[in-house]
C-alpha cells in the first residue's frame, strides 16, 4: 500500500477499538479522536479534567466516556491501570508531560512495558516512494546497542505484519553498502543481518549495511549492479542512532511532502504519542495505525 487512505479503506473490525486518552484536556487532542477518518471505529475513553473535557464534548456535540482525574500523575496511572485490566486497547498521550506519561508506562510494578525497550516507529506516506515506509528510531532510543537494534527491527516487523506485510524487507542504514571497520554501526549492521538470517529467516528479508539510496531506489541499485531483495523495495529502514533517523524523518515530511504516523511500541498496547506540531490528519493516521496494531 502506498497511501494511508488505502490502509483506512482496508480496515475492518467487528467491534469498536477502545482508545484511552491520557490527559484529554485540550480541544485538538479530542478533535483528533473524533476525526471523520477514524471516529466510527473508536470507543473513546477520555481521562482528565472532567469539567474541561465535558465542555469540549458539548461544544462539538461529541459523546464519550469520561474518567475524572485531577493531576497528570493520576491520569497516567489510571490509563495504565485500565490497560492492565483490559479495559483499553491502546493509549494516546494527551496534554501531559512526556516524562510523566512514560514513567507510568515503564513502572516496574504497575506499568505495561513488555519488551524491555520502548521504541518509536514512524510510518511514512512519501509521494516519491511506491509504498508506505517504516522508519525507526527517530524519537525514543538515542544510541541503540546491537541488541536494541534487534528489538527495533522486531517492533517494525510487528507493525508491518499488522498492516498486512507478511515478510517485510528491512534495510540497516549506513553511508555505504560495504562494511567499514572504522564505523561500528556498519560492522553491527552486517552482524545483525547474518544473525537474523540464521535466527529468524522467515520473519523478514534483511540487508545491511545498506545506503538509503540503495534501499529505496531500484534505479540506483541497477546502476551499481547491487542485487538484494531489499534494494529499491524496503518496507523498513533502521538507523544507527536517533539523530540520523530524526533528521531523515523530518526531511521526509518537510522537504519531500511526506505524511507521518507515529507510534510507541514495546508496551502491552500501542501508544500514540505525536508531537504538538503534528497536524490533526497526522494524529488521525497515527490512531489508524494503532487501531491495526491493537485489533482484538
C-alpha positions in Angstrom: 0.0 0.0 0.0 1.2 3.5 -0.9 -1.2 5.7 1.0 -2.8 5.9 4.5 -6.2 6.2 2.8 -5.7 2.8 1.3 -4.9 1.5 4.8 -8.1 3.2 6.1 -10.2 1.7 3.3 -9.0 -1.8 4.2 -9.6 -1.5 7.9 -12.3 -3.7 9.4 -13.2 -4.6 13.0 -16.2 -6.4 14.4 -16.1 -4.3 17.5 -15.1 -0.8 18.5 -11.5 -0.2 19.3 -11.1 1.3 22.8 -8.8 4.3 22.8 -7.7 5.7 26.2 -6.6 9.3 26.0 -4.4 10.3 29.0 -5.0 13.9 29.9 -7.6 14.6 27.3 -7.9 18.2 28.5 -7.3 20.0 25.2 -9.5 20.6 22.2 -7.0 19.5 19.5 -6.5 16.0 21.1 -10.2 15.4 21.4 -10.9 16.5 17.9 -8.3 14.1 16.6 -10.1 11.2 18.3 -13.3 12.3 16.6 -11.7 12.9 13.2 -14.0 11.7 10.5 -11.4 9.2 9.2 -11.4 7.1 12.4 -14.2 8.0 14.7 -16.6 5.3 13.5 -14.2 2.6 14.7 -13.4 4.0 18.1 -14.8 3.9 21.6 -13.1 6.9 23.3 -12.2 6.9 27.0 -11.1 10.4 27.9 -9.1 10.7 31.2 -8.6 14.0 32.8 -10.3 17.2 34.0 -14.0 16.1 33.8 -15.4 19.7 33.6 -13.0 20.8 30.9 -13.5 17.6 28.8 -17.3 17.7 29.1 -17.2 21.4 28.0 -15.3 20.5 24.8 -17.5 17.5 24.1 -20.6 19.6 24.5 -19.2 22.4 22.3 -18.6 19.9 19.4 -21.6 17.7 20.1 -19.3 14.7 20.8 -20.1 11.8 23.1 -17.5 9.8 25.1 -16.9 8.2 28.4 -15.0 10.5 30.8 -12.8 9.3 33.6 -12.1 12.0 36.1 -8.5 12.7 37.3 -7.1 15.9 38.6 -3.4 15.6 38.1 -1.1 14.4 35.3 0.2 11.6 37.5 -3.3 10.3 38.3 -4.3 10.5 34.6 -1.3 8.4 33.6 -1.8 5.9 36.4 -5.5 5.4 35.5 -4.7 4.9 31.8 -2.1 2.3 32.5 -4.2 0.5 35.1 -7.2 0.4 32.7 -4.8 -1.3 30.1 -3.8 -3.8 32.7 -7.5 -4.6 33.4 -8.1 -5.0 29.6 -10.4 -2.0 29.5 -8.4 -0.1 26.9 -7.0 -1.4 23.6 -4.4 1.4 23.1 -3.3 4.6 24.7 -2.9 8.1 23.4 -0.8 10.8 25.1 -2.9 14.0 25.5 -1.9 17.2 27.3 0.7 15.7 29.6 4.4 15.9 30.1 6.1 13.0 28.2 8.2 12.1 31.2 5.2 11.8 33.5 3.3 9.7 30.9 6.2 7.3 30.2 7.1 6.9 33.9 3.7 5.3 34.5 4.1 3.1 31.4 7.5 1.7 32.5 6.8 1.4 36.2 8.2 -2.0 37.3 5.3 -2.9 39.5 2.3 -1.3 37.8 3.5 -0.5 34.3 2.8 -2.1 30.9 6.2 -2.3 29.3 6.7 -5.8 27.9 9.8 -5.9 25.6 12.4 -4.2 27.9 12.7 -1.3 25.4 10.1 1.2 24.2 10.8 2.4 20.6 9.4 4.9 18.2 8.2 3.7 14.8 7.1 6.1 12.1 5.1 5.0 9.1 5.5 7.4 6.2 3.5 8.1 3.1 6.0 9.5 0.7 4.9 10.9 -2.7 8.2 9.7 -4.4 8.0 6.2 -3.0 5.8 3.3 -4.1 4.7 2.1 -0.7 4.4 3.0 2.9 7.9 3.1 4.6 8.5 2.5 8.3 11.5 4.3 9.8 12.9 3.7 13.3 14.1 5.0 15.7 13.9 8.8 15.4 12.2 9.6 18.7 13.0 7.3 21.7 16.2 5.2 21.7 19.1 7.6 21.4 22.0 5.3 20.8 20.8 1.8 20.3 23.1 -1.1 21.0 23.2 -4.1 18.7 20.7 -5.9 21.0 18.5 -2.8 21.0 18.5 -2.7 17.2 17.2 -6.2 17.0 14.3 -5.1 19.2 13.7 -2.0 16.9 13.6 -4.4 14.0 11.2 -6.7 15.7 8.8 -3.8 16.6 9.0 -2.6 13.0 8.2 -6.1 11.7 5.3 -6.4 14.2 3.7 -3.2 12.8 4.2 -4.2 9.2 2.7 -7.6 9.9 -0.4 -5.9 11.4 -1.0 -3.8 8.3 -0.7 -6.8 6.1 3.0 -7.1 5.1 3.9 -10.7 5.9 7.6 -10.7 5.3 8.9 -7.1 5.3 12.1 -6.0 3.7 14.5 -4.4 6.2 17.4 -2.1 5.4 20.0 -1.5 8.1 21.2 2.0 7.1 24.8 3.1 6.6 26.7 5.6 4.5 27.7 2.8 2.1 26.9 -0.8 1.4 30.4 -2.1 2.3 31.4 -2.8 5.8 33.8 -0.1 7.2 35.7 -1.4 10.2 36.2 2.2 11.4 32.4 2.7 11.7 31.0 0.4 14.4 27.4 0.7 13.2 28.5 -0.6 9.8 30.1 -3.6 11.4 27.0 -4.2 13.6 24.7 -4.0 10.6 26.3 -6.9 8.9 26.4 -8.9 12.2 22.7 -8.2 12.7 21.9 -9.2 9.2 23.7 -12.5 9.4 22.3 -13.3 12.8 18.7 -12.6 11.9 19.1 -14.6 8.6 20.1 -17.5 10.8 17.8 -17.0 13.8 14.5 -15.9 12.1 14.8 -16.3 8.3 11.0 -16.3 7.8 10.4 -13.0 9.7 11.9 -10.7 7.1 14.3 -10.1 4.3 17.2 -8.1 5.7 20.2 -6.3 4.3 22.9 -4.3 6.0 24.9 -2.2 5.8 23.0 -0.6 3.0 22.8 3.0 2.0 19.4 4.9 1.9 19.5 5.3 -1.9 20.1 1.6 -2.5 17.3 0.8 0.0 14.7 3.0 -1.8 15.8 3.3 -5.5 15.7 0.4 -7.9 17.4 2.7 -10.5 20.4 3.3 -8.2 20.6 -0.4 -7.4 20.7 -1.2 -11.1 23.4 1.4 -11.8 25.5 0.0 -9.0 24.7 -3.6 -10.0 23.6 -4.2 -6.5 21.4 -7.3 -6.0 19.3 -7.7 -2.9 15.6 -8.4 -2.1 15.7 -5.1 -0.1 17.2 -2.9 -2.8 14.8 -0.4 -4.1 11.9 -2.0 -2.2 12.5 -1.6 1.6 9.5 -1.7 3.9 11.5 -0.8 7.0 14.8 1.2 7.4 16.6 1.1 10.7 19.2 3.7 11.5 22.4 3.8 13.6 21.1 6.4 16.1 18.3 8.8 16.9 20.0 11.8 15.2 20.2 10.0 11.8 16.5 8.9 11.9 15.2 12.1 13.3 16.8 14.0 10.5 15.5 11.5 8.0 12.0 11.7 9.3 11.9 15.5 9.3 13.5 15.6 5.9 10.7 13.3 4.5 7.9 15.5 5.9 9.4 19.0 5.3 11.3 18.5 2.1 9.6 15.5 0.5 6.0 16.3 1.4 5.5 13.0 3.3 2.8 12.3 5.8 3.8 10.6 9.0 2.1 8.4 11.6 4.0 7.7 14.8 3.7 5.0 17.5 5.5 3.9 20.6 5.9 0.1 20.6 7.2 -2.2 23.3 4.3 -2.0 25.7 1.4 -4.4 26.0 -0.7 -2.0 23.8 0.4 0.5 21.1 0.8 4.1 22.3 0.1 7.1 20.1 2.5 9.9 21.1 2.7 12.6 18.5 4.4 16.0 18.7 2.5 19.2 19.3 3.4 20.3 15.8 1.6 17.3 14.2 -1.4 18.1 12.1 -4.9 16.7 13.0 -4.5 14.4 9.9 -1.2 13.0 11.2 -2.8 12.3 14.6 -5.7 10.6 12.9 -3.3 8.4 10.8 -1.3 7.6 14.0 -4.6 6.5 15.6 -5.3 4.4 12.4 -2.0 2.5 12.7 -2.6 2.0 16.4 -6.1 0.6 15.5 -4.4 -2.0 13.2 -1.8 -2.9 15.9 -4.4 -3.3 18.7 -7.2 -5.2 16.9 -8.6 -7.8 19.2 
